[in-house]
Amino acid sequence: MVKLEKSSDVVIIGGGPVGIGLAIDLAINGVSSIVVERHDSIQRIPKGQNLTPRTGEHFRRWGVTKAIRDASPIPRSYGSGGVATYGSFLSDYHYEWFNRAKIINYYAATNERLPQYETEAVLRARAAEFASISILTGWSFDSLDQSDHGVTVDIRETKGQAQRRLTARYLVGCDGARSPVREAAGITQTTDPHDRLMALLVFRSQQLDEKLSAYGDKTIFNAINPDMNGYWQFLGRVDLDCNWFFHAPVPAGTTRDNFDFQAFLEQAVGAPVDVDFDYVGFWELRLSLADDYGKGRVFIAGDAAHSHPPYGGYGVNTGFEDARNLSWKLAACLQGWGGDGLLDSYGAERHPVFASTRDDFIVKSIIEDREFTVEFDPRRDLAAFEQAWARRAGGDDSMVTQYLPHYAGSPIVCGVSGARSGATGTHAFTALAGHHLSPPSLPDDAELWDQLGPGFTLMDLTGDIAMKDAFASAANVRDVPLKTLDLAAAGLVDFYEADAILLRPDHFVAWAGSARQADAESILDRATGRVGDRS
């Protein structure tokens, strides 16, 4: 017997961090949701730990910054940086690596580090504070049926026979790399298999903790082993109580029972260590990208839209950005001020960002490590190897400093004709259409981010009354939520290199330029999806 349920604005399949983050952001935007999660409890596997300053901005919006920080088992004194080594983790060749603190001045928050299950617990506690969010645990997606007006979703008990039917205006699948929602909606994906079986080991080792303390307060370690053909042997702290996790390629056909993981781990470390395994799991190394991020009233986010090996911590951070991008657009359409093209811009913006993340960072890293280990071998030519290693140590920070997701080519930003969206760039304070806006230092320690509106924000940097009136009038006619900030006295014109900035709800720049040349109506029409692609 199918039980009919009360409808909500949005049904979210998948109660992991991305699904719950989306629900919270929707609630802040005044949108109700039902979250369906197949597990009864949070899965305690330490993944998704390295969180970016941009994700810290999401936490700030969601009101969980303090709770996230309190939940972290690693003190902030450890920072976010790690160590890259050659051959084994205790190699004589090593350098500082992947320090996200290098870019914190460009964001209104700092990086965080904690296991994904701790992040999920904080977000679920926050979600419970919203009456507009309903979370159903122990239920799995079964099927969907969509029309021009809404979506019907059938779910069933994961460990039982009961069934339920949910109705909503929109459905979002945040249900993992093998997303049943993506399959049911008929959204195809392109997969780049690397034919590598990867092992995830979670274990406790006091001796490993003691040996790696030689590097100081570090949390992540990457061994560039020539035997791995460019693929990482990646080690990370779970906490300061000698708990660790380890990702690495293993031979095809490896199982928990037919492989000596103790010897494998000791070889990667470069010394004997005590090991008490808590978990041994496997996954296939592949990079998958959905060909579109939505179909009709069904959308996908997080691993359902893009999946990859845990290189650089891009996964959960990218998923959170999916949620933030999609949330305000769903709210706009539900509340009547979003145009016909607004929801189409979700895939148009997010798809090229992950394609660039995949090609320009993840795959590039694998290829560069492979080429390095082939070309430079200390056993063959020590001097050449040491020179190459020194060059690498002096400039191996591009995965942090050059990672800059942006929507420069988006159909809903007023930018440069012919620009392309992606994930590469150079961090700067200049306000650029389609780019994240960096925070300034304001007089009297005022926080600009605390003054931004929940919808669009017009930042007036010159005191141009006519421009402000034009934007206010255009927004009023279109029912677009707009807050105006008079920042002329703050002296930010040179800082941002613009007279005025229209900031989107997700804190990306919709338009920046000259106040005198601003056409408020056409700018707002483009930013809210009321016009077609850029001419």
C-alpha positions as CSV (number, residue, x, y, z in Angstrom):
1,M,0.0,0.0,0.0
2,V,1.4,3.4,-1.0
3,K,0.9,6.1,1.5
4,L,0.3,9.6,0.2
5,E,2.5,12.2,1.9
6,K,2.2,16.0,2.2
7,S,4.1,17.7,-0.5
8,S,7.0,20.2,-0.2
9,D,8.6,22.6,-2.4
10,V,11.6,20.4,-3.0
11,V,12.4,16.7,-2.4
12,I,16.0,15.9,-1.9
13,I,17.2,12.3,-2.3
14,G,20.4,11.9,-0.3
15,G,21.0,13.1,3.2
16,G,24.8,13.4,3.1
17,P,26.5,16.8,3.6
18,V,25.5,18.1,0.1
19,G,21.8,17.2,0.5
20,I,21.5,18.6,4.0
21,G,23.5,21.7,3.0
22,L,21.0,22.3,0.2
23,A,18.1,21.8,2.5
24,I,19.5,24.4,4.9
25,D,20.2,26.9,2.2
26,L,16.7,26.4,0.8
27,A,15.2,26.9,4.2
28,I,17.1,30.2,4.6
29,N,15.7,31.2,1.2
30,G,12.1,30.4,2.5
31,V,11.8,27.1,0.7
32,S,10.5,23.8,2.3
33,S,12.1,20.4,1.6
34,I,11.9,16.8,2.4
35,V,15.3,15.0,2.6
36,V,15.3,11.2,2.0
37,E,18.3,9.3,3.3
38,R,18.7,5.5,2.8
39,H,20.9,5.0,5.9
40,D,19.5,5.1,9.4
41,S,22.6,6.7,10.8
42,I,25.6,8.6,9.6
43,Q,28.3,6.5,8.1
44,R,31.6,6.9,10.1
45,I,34.1,6.8,7.2
46,P,36.6,9.6,7.3
47,K,36.3,11.2,3.9
48,G,35.7,14.7,2.7
49,Q,38.0,16.2,5.4
50,N,39.8,19.1,3.6
51,L,37.4,22.0,3.4
52,T,38.1,25.2,1.5
53,P,37.7,28.8,2.7
54,R,34.8,29.1,0.2
55,T,33.1,26.2,2.0
56,G,33.8,28.1,5.2
57,E,31.7,30.9,3.7
58,H,28.8,28.4,3.2
59,F,29.1,27.4,6.8
60,R,29.0,31.1,7.8
61,R,25.8,31.6,5.8
62,W,24.3,28.4,7.3
63,G,25.1,29.5,10.8
64,V,27.3,26.6,11.7
65,T,30.9,28.0,11.8
66,K,31.4,27.7,15.5
67,A,29.8,24.2,15.6
68,I,32.0,23.0,12.7
69,R,35.1,24.3,14.5
70,D,34.1,22.8,17.8
71,A,33.5,19.4,16.1
72,S,37.0,19.3,14.5
73,P,39.2,16.8,16.2
74,I,42.4,18.5,15.0
75,P,43.4,21.9,16.5
76,R,43.6,24.9,14.2
77,S,47.3,25.2,15.0
78,Y,47.8,22.3,12.5
79,G,46.5,24.5,9.7
80,S,45.6,23.0,6.4
81,G,49.0,22.3,4.8
82,G,50.6,19.0,4.3
83,V,53.8,17.3,3.1
84,A,54.6,15.8,-0.3
85,T,57.4,13.1,-0.3
86,Y,59.2,11.0,-2.8
87,G,58.9,7.2,-2.6
88,S,57.7,6.8,0.9
89,F,56.3,9.0,3.7
90,L,59.6,9.0,5.6
91,S,61.7,9.9,2.6
92,D,64.6,12.4,2.8
93,Y,62.9,14.2,-0.1
94,H,59.9,16.2,1.0
95,Y,58.4,19.7,0.9
96,E,55.4,21.7,2.2
97,W,52.3,20.9,0.1
98,F,48.7,21.9,-0.4
99,N,48.4,24.8,2.0
100,R,45.0,26.3,1.6
101,A,45.9,29.1,4.1
102,K,47.6,30.8,1.1
103,I,44.3,32.0,-0.2
104,I,42.3,32.8,2.9
105,N,42.6,36.6,2.4
106,Y,40.3,36.3,-0.6
107,Y,37.4,34.8,1.3
108,A,35.2,35.8,4.2
109,A,36.0,32.6,6.1
110,T,38.9,30.2,6.7
111,N,39.5,26.6,5.7
112,E,38.3,23.8,8.0
113,R,39.4,20.2,8.5
114,L,37.3,17.5,10.0
115,P,35.9,14.1,9.0
116,Q,32.8,14.1,6.8
117,Y,30.7,12.4,9.4
118,E,31.4,15.2,11.9
119,T,30.3,17.8,9.2
120,E,27.2,15.8,8.6
121,A,26.3,15.7,12.3
122,V,26.7,19.4,12.6
123,L,24.6,20.1,9.5
124,R,21.8,17.7,10.6
125,A,21.6,19.4,14.0
126,R,21.3,22.7,12.2
127,A,18.7,21.3,9.8
128,A,16.6,20.2,12.8
129,E,16.2,23.8,13.8
130,F,14.1,24.5,10.7
131,A,10.5,23.6,10.6
132,S,10.5,23.7,6.8
133,I,13.0,20.7,6.7
134,S,11.8,17.2,7.1
135,I,14.4,14.4,7.1
136,L,13.3,10.8,6.5
137,T,16.2,8.3,7.4
138,G,16.0,4.7,6.5
139,W,14.2,5.3,3.2
140,S,15.4,4.8,-0.4
141,F,14.4,6.3,-3.7
142,D,12.3,4.0,-5.9
143,S,10.9,5.9,-8.8
144,L,9.9,9.4,-10.1
145,D,7.3,10.8,-12.4
146,Q,7.4,14.4,-13.5
147,S,5.0,16.8,-15.3
148,D,5.0,20.4,-16.2
149,H,3.9,21.3,-12.7
150,G,5.8,19.0,-10.3
151,V,7.4,15.7,-9.5
152,T,6.0,12.6,-7.8
153,V,8.5,10.5,-5.9
154,D,8.0,7.0,-4.6
155,I,10.3,5.8,-1.8
156,R,10.5,2.6,0.2
157,E,11.9,1.5,3.5
158,T,15.5,0.5,3.0
159,K,15.2,-2.4,5.4
160,G,11.4,-3.0,5.3
161,Q,8.4,-3.2,3.0
162,A,6.7,0.1,3.6
163,Q,6.2,2.6,0.8
164,R,5.6,6.3,0.6
165,R,4.8,8.8,-2.1
166,L,6.1,12.4,-2.0
167,T,5.1,15.3,-4.2
168,A,7.1,18.5,-4.8
169,R,7.6,21.2,-7.4
170,Y,11.2,20.0,-7.9
171,L,13.4,17.0,-7.1
172,V,17.2,17.1,-6.5
173,G,19.3,13.9,-6.5
174,C,22.3,14.2,-4.0
175,D,22.5,10.5,-3.9
176,G,26.0,9.6,-4.8
177,A,28.1,8.6,-7.8
178,R,25.7,5.8,-8.8
179,S,22.7,8.1,-8.4
180,P,19.4,6.3,-8.9
181,V,17.8,9.7,-9.5
182,R,20.1,10.5,-12.3
183,E,19.4,7.1,-13.9
184,A,15.6,7.5,-13.4
185,A,15.6,11.0,-14.9
186,G,17.5,9.8,-18.0
187,I,20.5,12.0,-17.4
188,T,23.6,10.5,-19.1
189,Q,27.2,10.8,-18.0
190,T,30.6,10.6,-19.4
191,T,33.1,8.4,-17.6
192,D,36.9,8.3,-17.8
193,P,37.9,5.0,-16.2
194,H,41.5,4.7,-15.1
195,D,41.3,0.9,-14.5
196,R,42.7,1.2,-10.9
197,L,41.3,-0.5,-7.9
198,M,41.8,1.8,-4.9
199,A,41.9,0.8,-1.2
200,L,40.7,2.9,1.7
201,L,42.3,1.9,5.0
202,V,41.2,3.4,8.3
203,F,43.4,2.4,11.2
204,R,45.1,3.3,14.4
205,S,48.9,3.6,14.8
206,Q,50.8,5.2,17.6
207,Q,54.2,4.5,16.0
208,L,53.1,6.2,12.7
209,D,52.0,9.2,14.7
210,E,55.4,9.3,16.4
211,K,57.4,9.0,13.2
212,L,55.4,11.6,11.2
213,S,55.7,14.1,14.1
214,A,59.1,14.8,12.6
215,Y,57.3,17.0,10.0
216,G,55.7,19.1,12.7
217,D,51.9,19.8,12.9
218,K,50.8,18.4,9.5
219,T,47.6,16.6,8.7
220,I,48.0,15.3,5.2
221,F,50.8,13.4,3.4
222,N,51.2,12.5,-0.3
223,A,53.9,10.0,-1.3
224,I,54.9,10.3,-4.9
225,N,55.9,6.7,-5.5
226,P,57.2,5.8,-9.0
227,D,55.6,2.3,-8.6
228,M,52.2,4.0,-8.5
229,N,52.4,5.4,-12.1
230,G,51.3,8.9,-11.1
231,Y,48.5,7.9,-8.7
232,W,48.7,9.1,-5.1
233,Q,49.4,7.2,-2.0
234,F,47.6,9.6,0.3
235,L,47.7,9.6,4.1
236,G,45.7,11.8,6.5
237,R,45.1,12.3,10.2
238,V,41.6,11.6,11.4
239,D,42.3,13.1,14.8
240,L,45.2,13.5,17.3
241,D,44.5,10.2,18.9
242,C,46.6,8.2,16.5
243,N,43.8,7.5,14.0
244,W,44.6,7.7,10.3
245,F,43.2,7.0,6.8
246,F,45.1,5.9,3.7
247,H,44.1,5.8,0.0
248,A,46.3,4.0,-2.5
249,P,46.1,1.8,-5.7
250,V,46.1,-1.9,-5.1
251,P,46.3,-4.8,-7.6
252,A,43.2,-5.8,-9.4
253,G,41.3,-8.6,-7.6
254,T,42.5,-7.5,-4.1
255,T,40.2,-8.4,-1.2
256,R,40.6,-7.9,2.5
257,D,41.5,-11.5,2.9
258,N,44.0,-12.1,0.0
259,F,46.3,-9.1,0.5
260,D,48.9,-8.1,3.2
261,F,47.8,-4.6,4.0
262,Q,50.2,-4.4,7.0
263,A,53.2,-4.9,4.7
264,F,51.6,-2.6,2.0
265,L,51.2,0.2,4.5
266,E,54.7,-0.2,6.0
267,Q,56.2,-0.1,2.5
268,A,54.4,3.2,1.9
269,V,55.6,4.6,5.2
270,G,59.1,3.4,4.8
271,A,59.4,1.8,8.2
272,P,57.7,-0.8,10.4
273,V,54.7,0.5,12.3
274,D,52.0,-0.9,14.5
275,V,48.6,-1.0,12.8
276,D,45.2,-1.8,14.1
277,F,42.7,-1.7,11.2
278,D,39.2,-0.4,11.7
279,Y,38.1,-0.4,8.1
280,V,39.2,-1.8,4.8
281,G,37.2,-0.8,1.7
282,F,37.6,-0.5,-2.0
283,W,36.5,1.7,-4.8
284,E,37.3,2.0,-8.6
285,L,39.2,5.1,-9.6
286,R,37.2,6.9,-12.3
287,L,36.2,10.4,-13.2
288,S,32.5,10.8,-14.2
289,L,30.7,14.0,-15.2
290,A,27.0,14.1,-16.0
291,D,26.3,15.5,-19.5
292,D,23.7,17.8,-18.0
293,Y,22.8,18.7,-14.4
294,G,19.1,18.7,-14.8
295,K,16.2,17.4,-16.9
296,G,12.8,19.1,-16.6
297,R,12.1,19.5,-12.9
298,V,14.8,17.0,-11.8
299,F,18.3,18.2,-10.9
300,I,21.4,16.5,-9.6
301,A,24.2,17.8,-7.3
302,G,27.4,16.6,-5.6
303,D,28.7,13.1,-6.6
304,A,25.5,12.4,-8.5
305,A,26.7,15.1,-11.0
306,H,30.5,14.5,-10.8
307,S,32.7,12.0,-9.1
308,H,36.5,11.6,-8.9
309,P,39.2,10.2,-6.7
310,P,39.8,12.1,-3.4
311,Y,42.6,14.3,-4.9
312,G,42.7,17.8,-3.5
313,G,39.5,17.6,-1.5
314,Y,37.5,18.8,-4.5
315,G,34.5,16.5,-4.0
316,V,32.5,17.7,-1.1
317,N,33.6,21.3,-1.6
318,T,32.3,21.2,-5.2
319,G,29.1,19.6,-4.0
320,F,28.5,22.4,-1.5
321,E,29.0,24.9,-4.3
322,D,26.4,23.0,-6.4
323,A,24.0,23.3,-3.6
324,R,24.6,27.0,-3.1
325,N,24.2,27.7,-6.8
326,L,21.0,25.7,-7.2
327,S,19.3,26.9,-4.0
328,W,18.8,30.5,-4.9
329,K,17.7,29.6,-8.4
330,L,15.1,27.2,-7.1
331,A,13.9,29.8,-4.6
332,A,13.7,32.4,-7.3
333,C,11.5,30.2,-9.5
334,L,9.3,29.1,-6.7
335,Q,8.8,32.7,-5.6
336,G,8.1,34.0,-9.0
337,W,11.0,36.3,-9.7
338,G,13.2,33.8,-11.6
339,G,13.0,33.8,-15.4
340,D,12.6,30.9,-17.7
341,G,16.4,30.6,-18.3
342,L,17.5,30.8,-14.6
343,L,17.3,27.1,-13.8
344,D,19.0,26.2,-17.1
345,S,22.0,28.3,-15.9
346,Y,22.6,25.9,-13.0
347,G,24.1,23.3,-15.4
348,A,25.5,25.9,-17.7
349,E,27.6,27.3,-14.8
350,R,28.5,24.2,-12.7
351,H,29.2,21.7,-15.5
352,P,32.3,23.6,-17.0
353,V,33.6,24.2,-13.5
354,F,33.9,20.5,-12.7
355,A,35.1,19.7,-16.3
356,S,38.0,22.2,-15.6
357,T,38.6,20.8,-12.1
358,R,38.9,17.3,-13.6
359,D,41.1,18.2,-16.5
360,D,43.2,21.1,-15.2
361,F,43.8,19.8,-11.7
362,I,43.0,16.1,-11.0
363,V,44.1,14.5,-14.3
364,K,46.9,17.0,-14.7
365,S,48.2,16.1,-11.3
366,I,48.2,12.4,-12.2
367,I,50.0,13.0,-15.5
368,E,52.6,15.4,-14.1
369,D,53.5,13.0,-11.3
370,R,53.7,10.1,-13.7
371,E,56.0,12.1,-16.1
372,F,58.2,13.3,-13.2
373,T,58.8,9.8,-11.9
374,V,59.6,8.5,-15.4
375,E,62.0,11.3,-16.3
376,F,63.7,11.7,-12.9
377,D,65.0,8.7,-11.0
378,P,67.5,9.2,-8.2
379,R,69.0,5.8,-8.8
380,R,69.8,6.7,-12.4
381,D,70.8,10.4,-12.0
382,L,70.8,11.7,-8.5
383,A,71.9,15.3,-9.4
384,A,69.2,15.7,-12.1
385,F,66.5,14.3,-9.7
386,E,67.5,16.6,-6.9
387,Q,67.4,19.7,-9.2
388,A,64.0,18.7,-10.5
389,W,62.7,18.0,-7.0
390,A,63.9,21.4,-5.8
391,R,62.1,23.1,-8.7
392,R,59.0,21.2,-7.8
393,A,59.3,22.1,-4.1
394,G,59.6,25.7,-5.0
395,G,56.4,26.0,-7.0
396,D,54.1,23.1,-6.3
397,D,51.1,25.1,-5.0
398,S,49.0,25.6,-8.1
399,M,46.3,23.2,-6.9
400,V,45.6,25.8,-4.3
401,T,46.5,29.2,-5.7
402,Q,45.3,28.6,-9.2
403,Y,42.0,26.9,-8.3
404,L,39.4,29.6,-8.8
405,P,35.9,28.3,-9.9
406,H,34.1,31.0,-11.8
407,Y,31.2,31.6,-14.2
408,A,32.7,34.1,-16.6
409,G,30.9,32.5,-19.5
410,S,27.5,32.2,-17.8
411,P,24.4,33.3,-19.7
412,I,23.2,35.1,-16.6
413,V,26.2,37.3,-15.9
414,C,27.0,40.6,-17.7
415,G,30.6,40.0,-18.5
416,V,33.1,39.8,-21.4
417,S,31.7,38.4,-24.7
418,G,33.4,35.0,-25.5
419,A,34.5,34.4,-21.9
420,R,34.5,30.8,-20.7
421,S,33.5,29.4,-17.3
422,G,35.9,27.1,-15.5
423,A,38.1,26.4,-12.4
424,T,41.4,28.1,-13.2
425,G,42.4,31.7,-12.5
426,T,44.4,34.0,-10.4
427,H,43.0,35.2,-7.1
428,A,42.5,39.0,-7.0
429,F,40.3,41.6,-5.3
430,T,39.1,43.1,-8.6
431,A,35.3,42.6,-9.1
432,L,34.8,40.6,-12.2
433,A,31.5,39.4,-13.6
434,G,31.0,35.7,-12.9
435,H,33.7,35.6,-10.2
436,H,33.4,35.2,-6.4
437,L,33.7,38.6,-4.7
438,S,36.6,38.8,-2.2
439,P,36.1,40.7,1.1
440,P,37.6,44.1,1.8
441,S,38.8,45.5,5.0
442,L,36.3,48.2,6.1
443,P,36.7,51.0,8.6
444,D,35.9,50.2,12.3
445,D,36.3,46.4,11.6
446,A,32.9,46.3,9.9
447,E,32.2,43.1,8.1
448,L,30.8,43.5,4.6
449,W,29.5,40.0,4.5
450,D,27.3,40.7,7.5
451,Q,25.7,43.6,5.6
452,L,24.8,41.6,2.4
453,G,21.2,41.0,1.6
454,P,19.6,37.5,1.3
455,G,18.9,38.2,-2.4
456,F,20.8,40.4,-4.7
457,T,23.0,43.2,-3.2
458,L,23.8,46.4,-5.1
459,M,27.1,47.8,-3.8
460,D,27.2,51.5,-4.6
461,L,30.9,52.6,-4.4
462,T,30.4,56.2,-5.6
463,G,27.2,57.5,-4.1
464,D,25.3,57.6,-7.5
465,I,21.7,58.3,-6.5
466,A,20.3,57.9,-10.0
467,M,21.8,54.5,-10.4
468,K,20.5,53.3,-7.1
469,D,17.0,54.5,-7.9
470,A,17.1,52.8,-11.3
471,F,18.1,49.5,-9.8
472,A,15.5,49.8,-7.0
473,S,12.8,50.6,-9.4
474,A,13.7,47.8,-11.8
475,A,13.9,45.3,-8.9
476,N,10.5,46.4,-7.5
477,V,8.8,45.9,-10.8
478,R,10.2,42.4,-11.1
479,D,9.8,41.5,-7.5
480,V,13.5,40.8,-7.3
481,P,14.8,40.9,-3.7
482,L,17.5,43.7,-3.7
483,K,19.4,45.4,-0.9
484,T,21.5,48.5,-1.6
485,L,24.7,49.2,0.3
486,D,26.1,52.7,0.2
487,L,29.8,52.1,0.4
488,A,31.0,55.4,-1.1
489,A,32.6,56.5,2.1
490,A,34.5,53.2,2.4
491,G,36.8,54.1,-0.6
492,L,36.5,50.8,-2.4
493,V,36.4,52.0,-6.0
494,D,40.1,51.4,-6.5
495,F,40.0,48.2,-4.5
496,Y,37.3,46.6,-6.7
497,E,38.1,48.7,-9.8
498,A,34.4,49.4,-10.3
499,D,31.8,52.1,-9.5
500,A,29.2,49.6,-8.6
501,I,28.7,45.8,-8.2
502,L,25.6,43.7,-8.4
503,L,26.2,40.7,-6.2
504,R,24.1,37.5,-6.5
505,P,22.7,35.6,-3.6
506,D,25.6,33.1,-3.8
507,H,28.1,36.0,-3.6
508,F,29.3,35.8,-7.2
509,V,29.3,39.0,-9.2
510,A,26.4,39.4,-11.7
511,W,27.7,42.7,-13.0
512,A,30.4,45.2,-12.1
513,G,31.2,48.5,-13.9
514,S,30.5,52.1,-14.4
515,A,27.5,53.6,-12.6
516,R,26.8,56.0,-15.5
517,Q,26.7,53.2,-18.0
518,A,24.6,50.8,-15.9
519,D,21.3,49.7,-17.6
520,A,19.6,48.4,-14.5
521,E,16.7,46.7,-16.3
522,S,18.8,44.7,-18.7
523,I,21.3,43.8,-16.0
524,L,18.6,42.5,-13.7
525,D,16.8,40.7,-16.6
526,R,20.0,38.9,-17.4
527,A,20.9,38.1,-13.8
528,T,17.5,36.5,-13.1
529,G,17.3,34.5,-16.3
530,R,14.7,36.6,-18.1
531,V,16.7,36.9,-21.3
532,G,18.5,34.5,-23.6
533,D,22.1,33.7,-24.1
534,R,24.7,36.5,-24.3
535,S,24.6,38.2,-27.6
